[in-house]
Amino acid sequence: MMGSLPVFMNRIIRISTTNSVTNVGKCVPLCIRTNVGVINRSLIIRELTERDTIPNDDDIEFDYLHTGSREINRKATVSMLRGLLSCSDKQIESMVQKCPELKFVSAKNAQSNIKLFTERGVSEEILHQNPWLLKYKTDALSYKLDILKKMNLDDVAAVLPLLQFSITKLRDFAALAEKESHEFPYGNRIKYTSEKLQCTLEDVCKEFEKHKFLFYIPLDRFTTILDMLLGAGISPQYILSDMWALRYNVSNIKRRLDMAKEAQIRTLKPWMLRCSLKVFYNKLQKEVAREKLLGESSVSEYLAQQLQCDAETIEYLGSKHPPILRIHVSKLKEILDFLYREGYTSQHICQVPRILCHSLETTKSRLAQLRELGFNPTSLIVLCKSKREYAQFLEQVIRKKNR
């Protein structure tokens, strides 16, 4: 029995979060109260009063009195939120759909959370967009906000994504931030990243919440790689949406940046600095080919020249079939060269621009197959049909030939 003492005491301490000290004794199993003489009331009280005042990490509110029918819970939750928030039923339904846990949150806790955020400048609209904020215990949320404030992150609306971390995690991050507060410009790496990339604090917090490793990357590597990426002309938005490059070796990043510069790659993206060497070299080859074909021109200008039409026509074709403006120029050249070789004109291509997005191998195969049957397509549309549609068309051609 004595071997289970720590487990027993932990249970009593957890019970105490919802019971007063004077009532804790009633929660102790009778067999333990009568058989374990060394555990008396004074010992229990002493253990409870010496507890840390930090809220429990199990910080999600869960009302066990409301765990019946899901449909009943949903209706009750919608009714509850309707009385607490000034929003439409459609918005409330959307909140419950986004965060099903709200069906088990008490009205008292939801009301306390709404009051907490309202007092700290968070609008109801933000709560509509982030209904998960209402599922946490109010004291836990308040404690987390205090931790963030000590980290010099006191814009509550901006740092909401970080509230999804547990208290333990946030305390770890706060300890790290305190150590590097005198070394990092702007006091911490979150604000530093926001200023460096010229983006909102909220967007940076979202990325740090998704990628916890950003808190642990060594200071020198973090700042050096950010400077290198920006210095290479990589868009800050590209960097923010793909922070994985910060995990890589500085010398490896520099080597790839130098190779990309030598190949005169115009649009660099972070993924190119962390992909396999095979993929990276393939990208370089494509960019060299692109540079050779386009020079200073754009894909739109290249198409206008090859199809012998004006910029407005290309803009119209691009609006109807956007993918044609995203095809690599070397592939465009292959397709255009093949079609012109086979006797088709720019007018044929402009009438069916999606031929440019179609597989060249499939186009070659279908054209050869149809011509072998004595059918020479006057329109490119038949070469772009789906497999099922093309099979049906092919059957018609075969039947006509056999008549």
C-alpha positions in Angstrom: 0.0 0.0 0.0 2.8 2.4 0.9 4.3 1.9 -2.6 1.2 3.7 -4.1 1.7 6.7 -1.9 2.9 9.1 -4.7 0.1 8.0 -7.0 -2.4 8.5 -4.2 -1.1 12.0 -3.3 -1.1 13.0 -7.0 -4.8 12.0 -7.2 -5.6 14.0 -4.1 -3.8 17.0 -5.5 -5.7 16.8 -8.8 -9.0 16.5 -6.9 -8.2 19.6 -5.0 -8.4 21.8 -8.1 -12.2 21.4 -7.9 -12.7 20.9 -4.1 -11.8 23.0 -1.1 -9.1 21.7 1.2 -11.8 21.0 3.9 -13.6 18.7 1.5 -10.6 16.8 0.2 -10.8 14.2 2.9 -14.3 13.2 1.7 -12.7 12.3 -1.7 -10.2 9.9 -0.2 -11.2 6.2 -0.6 -12.4 4.8 2.7 -9.9 1.9 2.5 -7.0 4.3 2.4 -8.4 6.6 5.1 -8.7 3.7 7.5 -5.7 1.5 6.6 -2.9 4.0 5.9 -2.1 5.6 9.2 0.8 7.7 8.0 -1.4 9.7 5.7 -3.4 12.0 7.9 -5.4 15.2 7.3 -2.5 17.5 8.2 -0.2 15.7 5.7 -2.7 16.2 2.9 -3.3 19.8 3.8 0.4 20.5 3.9 0.9 18.9 0.4 -1.9 20.9 -1.0 -0.8 24.3 0.4 2.7 23.8 -0.9 1.5 23.2 -4.4 2.8 25.5 -7.2 0.2 28.0 -8.2 0.7 27.3 -11.9 -2.5 26.1 -13.6 -2.6 22.5 -14.6 -1.3 21.7 -18.1 -4.6 19.9 -18.8 -5.9 23.4 -19.6 -8.9 22.5 -21.8 -12.3 23.0 -20.2 -14.5 19.9 -20.3 -17.8 19.8 -18.6 -18.6 16.2 -17.8 -22.2 17.2 -17.1 -22.7 17.9 -20.8 -21.5 14.7 -22.4 -24.8 13.2 -23.5 -26.2 13.3 -27.1 -24.0 15.1 -29.5 -27.0 16.7 -31.2 -28.3 17.9 -27.8 -24.9 19.3 -26.9 -24.7 21.1 -30.3 -28.1 22.8 -29.9 -27.3 23.7 -26.3 -23.9 25.2 -27.3 -25.5 27.2 -30.2 -28.1 28.5 -27.7 -25.4 29.3 -25.2 -23.1 31.2 -27.6 -26.1 33.1 -29.1 -26.6 34.6 -25.6 -22.9 35.4 -25.2 -22.0 36.8 -28.6 -23.6 39.2 -30.9 -23.4 37.2 -34.1 -25.7 35.3 -36.4 -26.8 31.7 -36.0 -24.9 30.9 -39.1 -21.7 32.2 -37.6 -22.3 30.3 -34.3 -22.9 27.1 -36.2 -19.7 27.7 -38.1 -17.8 28.1 -34.8 -19.1 24.8 -33.4 -18.3 23.1 -36.6 -14.7 24.4 -36.5 -14.3 23.5 -32.9 -16.5 20.5 -31.8 -15.0 20.7 -28.3 -17.2 23.7 -27.6 -20.1 21.3 -27.2 -18.6 20.3 -23.8 -17.6 23.7 -22.5 -19.7 25.3 -19.8 -21.4 28.6 -20.2 -19.5 30.0 -17.3 -16.1 29.2 -18.8 -17.1 30.5 -22.2 -18.4 33.7 -20.7 -15.2 34.2 -18.6 -13.0 33.7 -21.7 -15.0 36.2 -23.8 -14.7 38.7 -21.0 -11.0 38.0 -20.6 -10.3 38.6 -24.3 -12.7 41.6 -24.6 -10.9 43.3 -21.8 -7.6 42.7 -23.5 -8.7 44.3 -26.8 -9.7 41.2 -28.8 -12.8 41.8 -30.9 -15.7 39.4 -31.2 -14.9 39.0 -34.9 -11.5 37.5 -33.9 -13.3 35.1 -31.5 -15.6 34.1 -34.4 -12.6 33.2 -36.5 -10.8 31.4 -33.6 -13.5 29.6 -31.7 -10.9 27.2 -30.1 -10.1 30.1 -27.7 -13.3 29.4 -25.8 -12.4 25.7 -25.1 -9.5 26.5 -22.7 -9.8 27.2 -19.0 -9.8 30.9 -18.2 -7.1 30.7 -15.6 -4.8 28.8 -18.0 -5.4 31.4 -20.8 -4.7 34.2 -18.4 -1.5 32.6 -17.2 -0.4 32.0 -20.8 -1.0 35.6 -21.7 1.1 36.7 -18.7 3.9 34.5 -19.9 3.7 36.1 -23.4 3.7 39.5 -21.9 7.0 38.8 -20.1 8.3 37.7 -23.5 7.5 41.3 -24.7 4.6 39.9 -26.7 1.8 41.9 -25.4 -0.3 42.4 -28.5 -2.9 39.9 -27.5 -4.8 39.7 -30.9 -1.5 39.1 -32.7 -0.1 36.3 -30.4 -3.3 34.3 -30.2 -1.8 31.4 -32.2 0.8 30.8 -29.4 -2.0 30.1 -26.9 -2.3 26.7 -28.4 1.0 25.7 -26.8 0.8 24.1 -23.4 1.8 26.1 -20.3 5.0 23.9 -20.0 6.0 24.7 -23.6 5.3 28.4 -23.2 7.4 28.5 -20.0 10.3 26.8 -21.9 10.1 29.3 -24.7 9.9 32.2 -22.3 13.1 30.9 -20.6 14.9 30.7 -23.9 13.6 34.2 -24.9 14.9 35.6 -21.6 18.4 34.1 -22.2 18.7 35.7 -25.7 16.7 38.9 -25.0 19.9 40.9 -24.9 21.3 39.3 -28.1 18.3 39.3 -30.3 17.3 42.7 -31.9 13.7 43.7 -30.8 14.0 41.5 -27.7 12.9 38.1 -29.1 13.1 36.1 -32.3 9.4 36.4 -33.1 9.5 40.2 -33.2 12.9 40.0 -34.9 11.4 37.8 -37.7 8.4 40.1 -38.1 10.6 43.2 -38.5 13.1 41.4 -40.7 10.6 40.0 -43.1 8.3 43.1 -42.9 5.2 41.0 -42.1 2.6 41.0 -39.4 3.3 39.7 -35.9 0.3 37.4 -36.2 1.6 35.7 -39.4 4.9 35.1 -37.7 3.2 33.7 -34.6 1.2 31.3 -36.8 4.5 29.9 -38.3 6.2 29.6 -34.9 3.1 27.7 -33.6 3.3 25.3 -36.6 7.1 24.9 -36.4 8.3 24.7 -32.8 11.9 24.1 -34.0 12.0 27.9 -34.8 12.3 28.5 -31.1 15.4 26.2 -30.7 17.5 27.1 -33.8 20.8 28.6 -32.6 20.8 32.4 -32.6 23.8 32.8 -35.1 22.3 30.4 -37.6 18.9 31.9 -37.4 20.0 35.5 -38.1 22.7 34.5 -40.6 20.4 32.4 -42.8 17.7 35.0 -42.8 20.2 37.6 -43.9 21.5 35.3 -46.6 18.0 34.5 -48.0 17.0 38.2 -48.1 20.3 39.1 -49.6 19.8 36.6 -52.4 16.5 38.4 -53.3 14.2 35.7 -52.0 10.7 37.2 -51.3 10.0 37.6 -47.6 6.6 36.0 -48.1 8.3 32.9 -49.6 10.7 32.8 -46.6 7.9 33.1 -44.1 5.8 30.3 -45.7 8.8 27.9 -45.8 11.1 28.4 -42.8 12.6 24.9 -43.0 15.7 26.3 -44.7 16.7 27.7 -41.3 17.3 24.2 -40.0 20.1 23.5 -42.6 23.8 24.1 -42.4 24.9 27.6 -43.2 27.7 26.6 -45.6 25.3 24.3 -47.6 22.8 27.1 -47.9 25.6 29.5 -49.1 26.8 26.9 -51.6 23.4 26.6 -53.2 22.8 30.3 -53.3 26.1 30.8 -55.1 25.2 28.1 -57.7 21.8 29.6 -58.2 23.3 33.1 -58.7 25.8 31.7 -61.2 22.9 30.0 -63.1 21.1 33.4 -63.0 17.9 32.0 -61.5 15.5 34.9 -61.3 13.0 33.6 -58.8 14.5 31.7 -55.9 12.4 29.9 -53.4 13.5 28.4 -50.1 12.6 24.8 -51.1 15.4 24.9 -53.7 17.9 25.3 -50.9 16.9 22.2 -49.0 15.8 19.7 -51.8 17.9 16.8 -52.9 20.9 17.6 -55.2 19.3 15.8 -58.1 16.2 18.0 -57.9 18.3 21.1 -57.4 20.5 20.4 -60.5 17.4 19.6 -62.6 16.0 23.0 -61.5 19.2 24.7 -62.5 19.2 23.1 -65.9 15.6 24.2 -66.5 16.4 27.7 -65.5 19.4 27.9 -67.8 17.2 26.6 -70.7 14.6 29.2 -69.7 17.1 32.0 -69.7 18.4 30.9 -73.1 15.0 30.9 -74.7 13.4 33.9 -73.0 16.3 36.2 -72.3 14.6 39.3 -70.8 11.2 38.4 -72.1 8.3 36.8 -70.2 6.4 33.7 -71.0 3.5 35.8 -72.3 5.8 37.7 -74.6 7.3 34.4 -75.8 3.9 33.0 -76.6 2.8 36.2 -78.4 5.9 35.9 -80.6 5.5 32.2 -81.3 1.8 32.4 -82.0 2.1 35.6 -84.0 -0.6 37.4 -82.0 -0.8 40.5 -79.8 -0.5 40.7 -76.0 -4.3 41.1 -75.6 -4.9 37.7 -77.2 -2.4 36.0 -74.9 -4.0 37.7 -71.9 -7.4 36.4 -73.1 -6.1 32.8 -73.6 -4.4 33.0 -70.2 -7.7 34.0 -68.6 -9.5 31.0 -70.2 -6.6 28.5 -69.5 -4.4 29.9 -66.7 -2.0 26.9 -66.7 -0.6 27.8 -70.1 1.2 30.8 -68.5 2.8 28.5 -65.9 4.2 25.9 -68.3 8.0 25.9 -68.5 9.2 27.6 -71.6 11.2 24.6 -72.8 8.1 22.4 -72.7 6.2 25.1 -74.6 8.9 25.1 -77.3 8.7 21.3 -77.7 5.0 21.3 -78.1 4.9 24.3 -80.5 7.7 22.9 -82.6 5.9 19.5 -82.9 2.6 21.0 -83.9 4.1 23.3 -86.5 6.1 20.4 -87.9 2.8 18.4 -88.2 1.2 21.1 -90.3 -0.9 22.9 -87.7 -0.9 26.7 -87.5 -0.9 29.3 -84.8 -4.7 29.7 -85.5 -5.3 26.0 -84.7 -3.4 26.4 -81.4 -5.2 29.6 -80.4 -8.5 27.9 -81.0 -7.6 25.1 -78.7 -5.0 26.6 -76.3 -5.2 23.7 -73.8 -3.2 21.6 -76.3 -0.2 23.4 -74.7 -1.0 21.9 -71.3 -1.5 18.4 -72.7 1.1 15.6 -72.5 3.3 15.8 -75.6 3.7 12.0 -75.6 -0.1 11.5 -75.5 -0.6 14.1 -78.3 2.0 12.3 -80.5 0.5 8.9 -79.8 -3.0 9.9 -80.6 -2.1 11.8 -83.8 -0.2 8.8 -85.1 -3.0 6.4 -84.2 -5.7 8.5 -86.0 -3.6 9.1 -89.1 -2.9 5.3 -89.3 -6.6 4.8 -89.5 -6.8 7.4 -92.3 -8.2 10.2 -90.1 -6.3 13.5 -90.1 -7.7 15.8 -87.4 -8.5 19.3 -88.6 -8.9 20.5 -85.1 -6.7 19.9 -82.1 -9.7 19.4 -79.8 -9.8 15.6 -80.4 -6.2 15.3 -79.2 -7.1 16.9 -75.8 -10.1 14.7 -75.0 -10.3 12.6 -71.8 -9.4 8.9 -72.0 -13.0 7.9 -72.1 -14.1 10.5 -74.7 -11.1 9.7 -76.9 -11.8 6.0 -76.7 -15.4 6.6 -77.8 -14.2 8.9 -80.7 -11.7 6.2 -81.7 -14.4 3.6 -81.9 -16.4 5.9 -84.2 -13.4 6.3 -86.5 -12.8 2.6 -86.6 -16.5 1.8 -87.4 -16.5 4.3 -90.3 -13.3 2.8 -91.7 -14.8 -0.7 -91.7 -18.0 0.2 -93.5 
